[in-house]
Amino acid sequence: MHSRAAGAIFEIMKILMHICCGPCAIFPSEQLRLSGHQVHGFFGNPNIHPYQEYVRRRETLAQWAQSIELPVIYEPEYGLEEFIRAVAFRETERCQVCYHLRLEAAAAAARRGKFDALTTTLLYSRFQKHDLVAEIGREAARRHQLDFHYQDFRTGWSEGIRKSRELGMYRQQYCGCIYSEKERYYRKGRDEVSRRPDQGTSLGQEPD
């Protein structure tokens, strides 16, 4: 389907948008809808750890998506084991592996659902490897005979943050995987506290 606006012709597509979390989906979904696209979401993020964090992000997305009538496909399984097996001993390449797992799953879902194109909210984050996300997204889309809708959603970074805060949405403090959690919270030496015997248990001791 094509539409004409201000003398320009652009194609209106049925797009499946891989969603990493609710707050990151606000600006991209608005922009895609403003362009006339039919947008559905896809939540498949086996990298998120621990499970309670995964559930909290999924539930935050579900509540927000319902409020704006955004249909979302939820991956039925929490595939943490698949993610861990894929990145083990490849920690320095984990982002590339992670993008591949998630966008490949989204592309397969888009193909099954007869979507025209694939995109991802990873293109919104200033903290992701933007060019690598786009490259892997294009490859996944091509393998499944889809278009990849590239758009630099980082232009709406501040707007998305503001709106998510106004809505009172849960905003996570790290990307998702156990490695990013460590990078966010752990600093060598900071958490190494010397304890006297009466200040707590030490290695090999059982608490009272």
ABEGO torsion letter per residue (X at the ends): XBBBBGGBBBBBBBBBBBBABAAAAAAAAAAAAAAGBBBBBBBBBAABOBAAAAAAAAAAAAAAAAAAGBBBBBBABBAAAAAAAAABGAAAAAAAAAAAAAAAAAAAAAAAAGBABBBBAAAABAABBAAAAAAAAAAAAAAAGBBBBBBBAAAAAAAAAAAAAAAGBBBBABAGBAAAAAAAABBBGAABBBBBAAAEBBBGBBBX
